[in-house]
Amino acid sequence: MILVQWSCEVPPEKLEDFIKFAREKLKPLYESHYCKRYELFMPMEVKKYFSYQFTQKKNKYTEQMVFKDLENFEEFLEANEKDIRTREIIEKYIKKFNVSSCGFTILNQKV
């Protein structure tokens, strides 16, 4: 199983609209293109638990997607590149919500 995480910041004033967009557009879109499960995580509160921890911003979100394997994830990427409707939604996502400070991670389950 492959776990893909994509984290970005969205301006605080666009946060509620982004959450709605993720629920209504991104989740159904991704789950119809090879993604087994799509989830959106937001920080619950700004709080430090460890002395060395950086304070987490409330507008930094993490999208998490689960795929069967790396080949399945690559098929997802390829399908999204070819599908005009998908490209339009993703372009809207990037432009409308001014995402910034993005990070991308692929994790491979070894259990």
C-alpha angles and dihedrals in degrees: 000000000000124000116199120194125191118184127186142151122247122194109267093238090058097045100098092047090049093053090051091047091050092050097044103033114015100043096051091041097051094041089054091054108060096290110128094198136003122196134174121212127193128184110264096213142342102261136136117228098174131037092236095048121112115229109260118231116235092224095056109103134185123213113202124196128183123210133180093239143330092278089055090051091051090051088052091053092046093048091050092051092052098043111086093199091053093048090051092052093047092047089050089049093054097043101038097047100037093223115198143167091041127182129187129202134176116200123192117208113231102182 
